[in-house]
Amino acid sequence: MNHIPKGGSICRKDNLSRLLRCMKRIYGAVYDFSPPCYHLPLEYAKLVSECSRLRRDENGAGANVVWIHKPVAQSQGRGIFLFRSLCEMNCGTSAVVQRYIERPLLIAGYKFDLRLYVCVPGYRPLTAYMYAEGLARFGTDKYTLSDIHNPYRHLTNSSLNKSGPRYAEWCKWTLTQVRRALIGRWGAAEWVVWQRIRALVTLTLLAQAAGTPPARNCFEFYGFDVLLDDCLKPWLLEVNLSPALASDCEADVVVKQPMLHELFDLLGLPMKHTGLAKLQAPPPPTPNLNSCSSEDENGSTKSGRSRTAPRRGTRSRRRRAMPIHCVTLQGPGAPAQAGQVPSTATPASQNGSAPNAPPDKANDPLEKSKEFNSGRYKSADASSEADVQSTSNGTIPTSESVDESWRGGYSTAASRRRVMTACHWGNGVKWNQAIGRVGHWVRIYPHSLPKDDELPVEDVRDSVAQVSKFVRAAREVSRECGKDTTAPRDAARDAVFEEALRKKLDFGPHFQVWLPPF
């Protein structure tokens, strides 16, 4: 129920590569963080042509180029394999083929990638947060190109490496551990890497922002997989929708449990309504005596399932026959609309003398929770109430008005009001004035906040220009503040870098630098 309409486009590998290719064609090298990609079977001829060109231009060395084959709709490493020759590839299914990054950054000889957690409360305008802590997932065999058919050397998916003989808890690190390993080897250049990763995530979200409508009380939760090469350049591998939150090792517990608690704090959702307060398995279901098979007087069994099947079919027919004016978009906690006659309880039910009267739900905590959840996201403005009333009266908005509501941008007062309404959630959170940090959740876009009752920049071209300016400023700060190699790298040193970047970009104290903690 939380998903933003069309917010999962970047989570399919073919859609992601298509969007990034279009953005690179328009904006140039700033989108050069994804390897060349070909969609199969549609672009098989282009792949053959590229392989022939590499073999011809590199004097035969192109025959040793490694490619990676990924099914577009699979996860957990299923269906992924590496190859050098096209005759080794089966293009019968829909897949993408990318040039393999042959020189990744290694730690102790093992390949790893980064799992980063991103929350997007809205795309129109874009508001994005990234968690400062994350995971590094290692392969279980040492990396080498001499054996490209061993998945434990080249694939870092935890679900795949669990089946390997050398899987252990050390196969997952936190970003804090990775950062400590990089500082000792790269010095001040390590600080720039995290800012480039921040820009990579923002640019990826901007690639689909223009095609995503305003949505109120919705958010997206992504898992970005990023790979670092031996020059510390970040490469985007894929984006996962609703990433796994199970805890399999100590690193998972350290990262995921605080992240979930702080995520609901960020979204303004009370902890008691999220189910995270207990963090334990649900109790076993209690048997339903009405549906269990029982014996009659003759000893034969009667199945309650066959007895209740016609009743379920009857209820389904009644639901299908319900007229549209009976449908309400507000929950049981909402007030009755005009023209509706509230139901009154009979004296028997008030006195509790009716044999089939339902129990008193006024003090039932479960019912209170249901009522809170149903009324949490009620519309608070007059325009939304008018939309609810028109829908309940049977008036369905046309597709032209729906398209205008999000394709028109801020060109009209109505569209501006519609977007502003989407920024104001029913629980009181205003995302046009998004807070800079909640716990370890850091706002990565927008970089700076507008004035009161104004909307951030929505034009994609201006947003990409802002991100490019941010990356250039981060590189300059690294060169200027990283000259003193004798200074210790600690939290105080990070504060010096952050203050220098804030001054160079002329941002106020609301600007936050995203960095894994020490």
LUMMARLUM-331431 format. One record per residue: x, y, z of N, C-alpha, C in turn. Coordinates in steps of 0.2 Angstrom, whole numbers, plus 2048, in hexadecimal, padded with zeros to 3 digits. Atoms other than C-alpha are relative to their C-alpha. Layout:
LUMMARLUM-331431
XYZXYZXYZ ...
This chain:
LUMMARLUM-331431
8047FA800800800800804806800 7FC7FA80080F80C8028038027FA 7FC7FF80681580B7F17FE8067FC 8017FA80481681B7E67FE7FD7F9 80280380780D8187D58068017FB 7FB80080481A8147C8807802803 7F97FF7FD8288157D58047FB7FF 7FB80680182F8047D18037FF7F9 7FD8018078348077BF8077FF800 7F98018008468087C38027F9803 7FF8077FD8457F77CC8007FA7FB 7FF8058058457EE7BC8068017FC 7F97FE8038567EC7B47FF8037F9 8007FD8078507F07A27FD807800 8027F98008467FF7A7805805803 7FB7FC7FD8548057B28068027FB 7FB7FE8058618047A47FD8047FA 8037FB80685580C7977FF807803 8007F97FD85281B7A3807803800 7FA7FD7FF86481D7A78048027F9 7FD7FF80786981C7947FD8067FD 8037F980285C82A790803806804 7FD7FA7FC86383579E8078017FE 7F97FF8038758327988008037FA 8007FD8068708377877FE807800 8027F97FF86984778D805804804 7FC7FC7FC87484C79B8077FE800 7F98018018848447978047FC805 7FC8047FC89283D7A17FE800808 8028007F988A8417B27FC7F9801 8038067FF8808317AF8047FA7FE 7FB80680288F8267AB8027FC806 7FF8047FA88D81B7BA7FC7F97FF 80380680188480C7B28047FD7FA 7FC80380588E7FF7A77FB8007F9 8048008068887FE7947FC7F9801 8058057FF8797F37947FC7FF7F9 80480280686F7EA7867FA7FB802 8068047FE85D7E37877FF7FA7FB 80180580485B7D27817F87FD800 7FC8018078547CC7757FF8057FB 8017FA8048507DD76E8068037FD 7FA7FD8028617E376D8067FB7FF 7FA80580186B7D37698048027FA 7FB7FE8068717DA758805805803 7FC7FB7FE8787E97618067FD805 7FB8037FC8817DE76E8057FC7FB 7FB8038058897D475F8048057FD 7FC7FA80388E7E4757805803805 7FC7FE7FB8967EA7678067FB801 7FA8057FF8A07DA76A8048007FA 7FC8008068A67DA758805807800 7FC7FA8008AC7EC75A805800805 7FB8007FB8B57E976A8067FB7FE 7FB8048038BE7DA7628048037FB 7FC7FC8068C37E5753804805803 7FC7FA7FD8C87F475D8067FF805 7FB8027FB8D27EC76B8057FB7FE 7FB8058038DC7E175F7FF7F9803 8028077FD8D37D17657FF800807 8008007F98D47D67777F8800802 8078007FE8C17D97777FD7F9800 8038068008BE7C77758007FD808 7FF8017F98C37C67887FB804804 8047FB7FC8B67D378D7FA7FB803 8058047FC8AA7CB79B7FA804800 8067FE7FF8987CE79A7FC7FD805 8058037FB88A7CB7A77F98007FE 8078018028797C47A37FB800806 8058007FA86A7C97AF7F98007FD 8077FF8028587C57AD7FD806803 8037FA7FE84D7D47AE7FC800807 8058007FB8417CE7BB8017FB805 7FE8057FB84B7C37C6804804806 7FD7FD7FA8537C67D78047FB803 7FC8057FC85F7BE7E38057FC7FC 7FB80380486C7BA7D67FE7FB7FB 8028068058617AE7CC8008027F9 7FF7FF8078657AC7BA8068047FE 7FA7FB8028757B77BA8067FB7FF 7FA8048018847B07B28058057FC 7FB7FC8038947B77AA8027FC7F9 7FE80380689A7B37988058057FC 7FB7FC8058A87B978B7FD7FF7F9 8028018078A17B177B7F8800800 80780080088F7B47757FD7F97FF 80280780188E7A17717FE7FD807 8028027F988D79F7847FA802803 8057FD7FD87E7A97867F97FD7FD 80680280286C7A47857FB806801 8047FA8008617B37807F87FE7FF 8078018018507AA7817FB804804 8057FC7FB8497B47908028077FF 7FF7F97FF8487C6793805802805 7FB7FF7FC8587CC79A8048067FE 7FB7FA8028667DA79A8077FD801 7F98028008787D7796804807801 7FC7FB7FF8847E379D8087FE800 7F98017FF8977E579C802800807 7FE8017F989F7DE7AB805804803 7FB7FC7FD8A97E97B78057FB802 7FB8057FF8B97DF7B6805801806 7FB7FE7FB8C37E97C37FC803806 8047FD7FB8B87EB7D2805801806 7FC7FF7FA8BF7F17E38007FA804 8008067FC8C47E37EE803801807 7FD7FF7F98C77E18008027F9802 7FC8067FE8D37D38057FE7FB7FA 8018048068D07CC7F37F97FE7FF 8078028018BD7CA7F47FC8067FD 8057FB8038B07D47EA7FB801804 8067FE7FC8A27DD7F27FD8067FD 8047FA8038947E97EE7FD803807 8047FD7FB88A7F57F97F98007FF 8078008008787F47FE7FE807804 8027F97FD8718068017F9800801 8078007FF8608098087FE8087FF 8027F98028568188017F8800801 8077FF7FF84581F8057FE8067FD 8037FA80483B82A7F97F9801802 8077FF7FE82C8328017FC8037FA 8047FE80682783A7F08058027FB 7FC7FE80682D83E7DF7FE8067FD 8037FA80382384D7DB7FF805805 7F980080282E8567E18047FB803 7FC8057FE83C84A7E4802801807 7FD8007F98408477F78027F9801 7FD80780084C8397FA804800807 7FB8017FA85583380A8047F97FF 7FC80680186382680B8037FF807 7FE8017F986881D81B808800800 7F87FF7FF87A8208218037F9800 7FD8077FF87D80E8257FD7FB7FB 80280480587C8008198047F9800 7FD8068008837EF8148057FF7FA 7FB8028068927E880A7FF7F9800 80180780188F7D78038067FD7FC 7FA80380389E7CC7FF7FF7FA7FC 8008068038A17BE7F38047FB805 7FD8057FC8A67AE7FC8077FD7FE 7F98028038B57AA7F08048067FE 7FC7FA8028C37B57EC7FF8017F8 8027FE8078C17BF7DC8067FE7FB 7FC8018058C97BA7CC7FC7FF7F9 8038018078C57BB7B98027FA7FD 7FE8078038CD7AA7B57FA7FB801 8068047FF8BD7A27BC7FA804800 8067FC8008AE7AC7B67F97FC801 8068047FF8A279D7B87FE7FE807 8018017F98A479D7CB7FC805803 8047FB7FE8957A77D2803803807 7FE7FE7FA89D7A87E3806805800 7FB7FC8018AB7B27DC7FE8077FE 8027FA8048A17BF7D27FA803803 8067FE7FE8907C07DA800801807 8007FF7F988D7C87EB7FA7FF803 8078017FD87B7C47EE8007FB806 8008047FA8797BE7FF7FC7F9800 80480680086B7B27FB8047FA7FB 7FC8058048777AA7EE8067FD804 7FA8027FC8867A97F97FF7FC806 8028047FA87D7A18078017F97FE 80080780287D7917FD8077FE7FF 7F98018018907927FB8037FD806 7FD8037FA89C788806803804805 7FC7FB7FC8A579780D7FC806803 8047FA7FE8977A2812800800808 7FF7FE7F98997AA8237FD807802 8037FA7FE8947B982D8058067FD 7FC7FA8038A37C38267FF8017F9 8027FF80789B7C28157FC807800 8047FA8008917D281A804805805 7FD7FB7FC8997E28217FB806800 8047FA8008917F28268048067FC 7FC7FB80389680281D805803804 7FB7FD7FB89F80882C8067FC7FF 7FA8048018AB7F982A8038017FA 7FD7FF8068AD7FC818804807800 7FD7F98008B180F81B806800803 7FA8007FD8BE80B8278067FC7FC 7FC8038048C67FF81B8038057FA 7FE7FC8068C680C80D804806802 7FC7FA7FE8CD81B8188077FE800 7F98028008DD81281B8037FF7FA 7FD8018068E080F8097FF8067FB 8027FB8058D881E800801807803 7FF7FA7FC8D982C80D7FA8057FE 8067FB8018CE83C8087FC7FE7FA 8048028068C98347F77FA7FC802 8058047FD8BE8298027F9804801 8057FC7FE8B38378077FC8027F9 8037FE8068AF83C7F57FC7FA7FD 8048068028A982A7F17F9800802 8078007FD89A82C7FD7FC8057FD 8047FB80389583C7F57FE7FE7F9 8028038078968347E37FA7FB801 8058057FF88B8267EA7F9804801 8067FC7FF87F8337F07FD8037FA 8027FE80787E83B7DF7FE7FB7FB 80380680587C82A7D67F97FF802 8078027FE86D8267E17FB8067FE 8057FA8028658387DE7FF8007F8 8018008078688377CB7FC7FA7FE 8058058028608267CA7F9801801 8077FE7FE85182C7D37FD8057FB 8027FB80585083B7C77FE7FD7FA 80180380785082F7B87F87FF7FF 80780280183E82A7BC7FB805804 8047FB7FC83883A7C67FB8037FB 8047FC8058308427B67FA7FB7FF 8058058028258327B37FC7FE806 8038037FA81F8307C57FB806803 8057FB7FE80E8397CB801802807 8007FF7F980C8427DB7FC7FB804 8038057FC8078367E9800802807 8017FE7F980183A7FA8007FA805 8008057FB80582F8098037FA7FE 7FC8068038108237FF807801800 7F97FF8008228207FF8037F97FD 7FC80680382F8147F78067FF804 7FB8027FD83C80A7FF8057FC7FC 7FC80380584B8057F48067FD803 7F98027FE85B7FB7F68048007FA 7FC7FF8068688017EA8077FC801 7F98048008777F67E68058037FC 7FA7FC8038877FF7E28067FC800 7F98038008987F87DD8058057FF 7FB7FC8008A88017DF8067FD7FC 7FB8038048B67FE7D2807802803 7F97FF7FC8C97FF7D68028077FF 7FE7F98008C98127D27FB804804 8057FD7FC8BB8157DF7FA8037FC 8067FD8038AE8197D27FA7FB801 8068047FE89D8137D77FC7FF7FA 8048028058928097CB7FA7FD802 8068027FE8808067CC7FE7F97FD 80280680287B7F47CB7F97FF7FF 8078018018697F37CE7FC804806 8047FD7FA85B7FA7D97FA7FB802 8058057FD8507EF7E47FA803803 8067FD7FD83E7F37E87FE7FB807 8018037F983A7EF7FB8057FA801 7FA8047FE84B7E77FF7FF7FB806 8018057FA84C7D880B802803806 7FF7FD7F984C7DD81D8017FA805 7FE8057FB8507CC825807800802 7FA7FF7FC85E7CB8318037F9800 7FD80780086A7BC82D807800804 7F98007FC87A7C2836800807804 7FF7FB7FB8807CF8428008077FC 8017FA8048827DC8347F98027FE 8077FE8028707DB82F7FC803806 8047FD7FA86A7DE841803807802 7FD7F97FF8767ED8437FD8057FC 8037FB80586F7F58347F98007FF 80780080385D7F08307FC802806 8057FE7FB8557F1841800807802 8017F97FF85A8038457FE8047FA 8027FC8068578088337F8800800 8078008008458028347FD804805 8037FB7FB84180B8448018077FE 7FF7F980284981B83E7FC8027F9 8047FE80684081982D7F8802802 8067FE7FE82F819836800807804 8007F97FD8348288408018057FB 7FF7FB8058398318307F98017FC 80680080382882D8287FA802805 8057FD7FB81F8338387FB7FA802 8058057FF81782283B8027FD807 7FF8027F981581D84E8027F9800 7FD8067FF81F80E8537FB7FA802 8058057FE81080585B7FC7FD7FB 80580280580780484B8057FC7FA 7FC8038058167FC8418027F9801 7FE8067FF8197EC8498077FF802 7F98017FE82B7EF84D802800807 7FF7FF7F98297F185F8027F9803 7FF8077FD8297DE8628067FC7FD 7FB8038048347D88548017F8802 8008077FF82F7C68577FB7FC7FB 8058048058267B884D7F9800802 8077FF7FE8137B984D7FE7F9803 8028067FC80A7AC8587FD7FB7FB 80380580480479C8507F88017FF 8077FE8017F279E8487FC7FB805 8058047FC7E47978537FB7FD7FB 8058048057D978A84B7F9803800 8077FE8017C878F8457FB7FA801 8048067FF7BB78384C7FB8007FB 8068008047AE7888408027FD7F9 7FE8028067B97838318037F9800 7FD8077FF7C07738387FB7FB7FF 8048068017B97628337FE7FD806 8028037FA7AE75A8407FC7FA7FE 8048068017A474A8427F9801802 8077FF7FF7917498417FE7F9805 8028057FC78773C84B8017F97FD 7FF80780378A72E83E8087FF7FF 7F980180179D73083F8038037FA 7FD7FD8067A073882E802807801 7FD7F97FF7AA74882C7FD8057FC 8037FB8047A3758826805806800 7FB7FB8017AF76581F7FD807801 8027FA7FF7AC7778258028047F9 7FE7FC8067B577D8157FB8007FB 8058008057A87778097FA803802 8067FC7FE79A77E8148018077FF 8007F98007A178F8148028037F9 7FE7FE8077A67908017FA8047FD 8057FC8037957957FB7FF807803 8017FA7FD7947A38078058057FE 7FB7FC8037A57AA8017FE8027F9 8027FE80679E7AA7F07FB805800 8057FB7FF78F7B37F5802807802 7FD7F97FE7997C17FE8038037FA 7FD7FD8067A37C37EE7FC8037FB 8057FD8057947C57E37FD807803 8037FA7FD78D7D27EF8058067FF 7FB7FA80179E7DC7EE8008027F9 7FF7FE80779E7DB7DB7FA8057FF 8067FC80278C7E27DB7FF806804 8017FA7FC78F7F07E78018067FB 7FF7FA80478C8017DE806804802 7FA7FC7FE79A80E7DD7FF805805 8027FB7FB79181A7E88017FE807 7FF8037FA79380E7F6807800802 7F98017FF7A680E7F5802807803 7FE7FA7FD7AE81A801808800801 7F88008007C181F801803801807 7FD7FE7F97C28238147FE7FA804 8008067FC7C48168217FA801805 8058007FB7B9812830801805805 7FF7FA7FB7C182083A7FE8067FD 8027FA8047BB82D82D7F9802802 8067FE7FF7AC8388307FB7FE7FB 80580180579C8348277FF8057FB 8007FB80579A83D8167F8803800 8077FD80178B8488127FC7FB7FC 80480480477C83E80D8007F9803 7FF8067FD78182F8177FC800807 8038007FA7768298258037FB805 7FC8047FB7808238347FB7FA803 8038057FD77B81283A7FF800808 8018007F877381184C7FF7F9803 8008077FD7758038587F97FF803 8078027FD7657FA85E801800807 8008007F97607FB8708037F9803 7FE8077FE7647E8871808800800 7F88018017767EA86B803805805 7FE7FC7FC7787F98768017FD807 8018037F97737EF8868047FA800 7FC80680077E7E08807FB7FA800 8058067FF76E7D58808007FC7FA 80180380676F7D086E8057FA800 7FB8068007767BE86C8068007FB 7FB7FF8047807C285D8038077FF 7FD7F98007867D48618077FF800 7F88008007987D785D802803807 7FD7FD7FA7A37DB86C801807800 7FF7F97FF7A67ED8728078017FD 7FA7FE8047B47F4866803806802 7FE7F97FF7B680586E8077FF804 7FA8007FD7C47FF8798057FA7FE 7FC8058037CB7F286E8078037FD 7FA7FD8037DE7F686A8007FF7F9 7FF8018077DD7ED85A7FC8047FB 8057FC8037CE7F68548038087FF 7FD7F98007D68078598068007FB 7FB8008057E580284F7FE8017F9 8038008067DB7FF8407FD8077FE 8037FA8017D180F8428068057FF 7FA7FB8017E28198448037FF7F9 7FD8018077E98118347FC8027FA 8057FE8057D981482A800808800 8017F98007D882682F807804800 7FA7FD7FF7EB82A8308018047FA 7FE7FC8067EC83081E7FA8037FC 8067FD8027DB83881C8028077FD 7FE7FA8047DB8478107FE806805 8017FA7FB7DD85881A7FE8067FC 8027FA8037D986480C7FA8007FC 8078008037C98698038007FD7F9 8008038067CF8647F28007F8800 8008077FF7D28527F87F97FD802 8078027FE7C18518007FB8007FB 8047FF8067B98577F08017FA7FC 7FE8068047C28497E77FD7FA803 8038067FC7BC83C7F47F88007FF 8077FF8007AA8437F37FE7FE7F8 8028028077AA8427E08017F97FE 8008078027B08317DF7FB7FC804 8068037FD7A382B7EC7FA8017FC 8067FF8047968327E18007FD7F9 80080480779B8287D28048047FB 7FD7FC8057A58357C98077FE7FF 7F98028017B582E7C28048057FC 7FC7FB8047C383A7BD8027FD7F9 7FE8028067C88397AB8077FF800 7F98018017D98337A58048077FF 7FC7F98027DD84579E801804806 7FF7FC7FA7DA84D7AF8067FD805 7FB8037FC7E58407B88078017FD 7FA7FE8037F38427AB802807801 7FF7F97FF7F28557AD803801807 7FE7FF7F97F48537C08077FF801 7F98017FE80684D7BF8048017FA 7FC7FE80680C8507AD8018087FF 8007F88018088637AE805803804 7FB7FD7FC8168667BB7FC805805 8037FA7FC8138777C47FD8057FC 8027FB80580C8807B57FA803802 8077FD7FF7FB8837BC800800808 8018007F87F58887CE7FD7F9802 8038067FE7EB8787CE8057FA801 7FA8058007FA86D7CA804801806 7FC7FF7FA8048767D77FD7FE807 8038027FA7F78747E48007F8801 8008078007F68627E08067FD803 7FA8037FE80885F7E2802802808 8007FE7F98088697F27FC7FC805 8048057FC7FA85E7F98047FA801 7FC8067FF80584F7F5806800805 7FA7FF7FC8138567FF7FE800808 8037FF7F980885880F7FC7F9801 8038067FE8048478167FB800805 8067FF7FB7F58438218027FF807 7FD8007F9800840830804806802 7FD7F97FF80685282F8078017FE 7F97FF80281784F8278008047F9 8007FC80681B85C81A8077FF7FC 7FA80280482885680D8038067FC 7FD7FA80382A867805805804804 7FC7FE7FB83386B8158037FA803 7FD8077FE83C85A817806802805 7FB7FF7FB8478598278067FD7FD 7FA8028038598578238037F9802 7FD8067FD85D84882E7FB7FD805 8048047FA85383B8398047FA801 7FB8067FE85F82F8428058007FB 7FB80080586A8298347FD8007F9 8037FE80685E82D8268018077FE 7FE7FA80386583B81C7FD8027FA 8037FD80685C8468108068017FA 7FB7FF8068668447FF7FE8057FB 8037FC80585A84E7F57F9803802 7FC7FA80385685D7F4805801805 7FB7FE7FC8668637FA7FF806805 8027FB7FC85F8738017F8801800 8087FF80084D8788067FE8077FD 8027FA8028438857FE7FD804806 8037FC7FB83A8938077F97FD802 8068037FE82A8908107FA8007FB 80580180581B88A8068028017F9 7FD8018078268887F68027F97FF 7FE80780282A8787ED8078007FD 7FA80180383B8727E98008007F8 7FF8008088428727D77FD7F97FE 8038078038388657CD8037FF7F9 7FD8018068418687BC8067FB800 7FB8057FF84C8597B98078037FE 7FA7FD8038598637AF803804806 7FD7FC7FA85B86F7BE8037FB806 7FE8057FB85C8607CA8077FD7FE 7F980380286A8587C0805805800 7FB7FB8008738687BF802801808 7FF8007F98728697D28057FA803 7FC8057FE8798587D48078007FE 7FA7FF80388785B7C8804805804 7FC7FA7FC88C86B7D28027FD807 7FF8037FA88B8617E28077FB800 7FA8048018988547DB8068037FF 7FA7FC8018A48617D5802803807 7FF7FD7F98A386A7E68037FB805 7FD8067FC8A78597EF8077FF7FE 7F98018028B68567E5805806802 7FC7FB7FE8BD8677E8801800807 7FF8007F98BA8667FA8057FA802 7FC8067FE8C38557FB8078027FE 7F97FE8028D285D7F2803805805 7FD7FB7FC8D386C7FD8017FE807 8008027F98CF86480E8047F9801 7FD8067FF8D885480B8088007FF 7F87FF8018EA85B8088037FE806 7FD8027FA8EE85881A7FF7F9802 8018077FF8F184681A8017FD807 7FE8027F98F784582C7FA801805 8068007FC8E684A8337FC7FA801 8048068008DC83C83A7F98007FD 8068008038CD8378317FB7FD805 8058027FB8BF83783E7F98047FF 8067FC8018AE83F841801807800 7FE7F98018B68508448028027F9 7FD7FE8068BF84F8347FA8007FB 8068008048AE84B82B7FC806801 8037FA7FF8A785A8338038067FC 7FD7FB8048B486582B7FF7FF7F9 8018018078B185D81A7F88037FF 8077FE80189E86081C7FF808800 8007F98008A08728218038047FA 7FD7FD8068AB8768137FC7FF7FA 80480180589F86E8077FA805800 8067FC7FF89087880E8028077FE 7FE7F980289A88880C8018017F8 7FF80080789F8847FA7F98007FC 80680180488D8807F57FB806803 8047FB7FD88688F8007F97FD802 8068037FD87A883809800802808 8017FF7F987388681A8017FA805 7FF8067FB87487B82A7FB7FA7FE 8058058018658718238037FB7FB 7FD8048058718698168047FB804 7FC8057FC87885881C8047FC7FB 7FC80480488684E8157FF7F8802 8018077FF88383B8138067FD800 7FA8047FF89183081A7FE7FB805 8008057FB892820822803802807 7FD7FE7FA8958228358077FC801 7FA8037FE8A681E83D7FE7FB805 
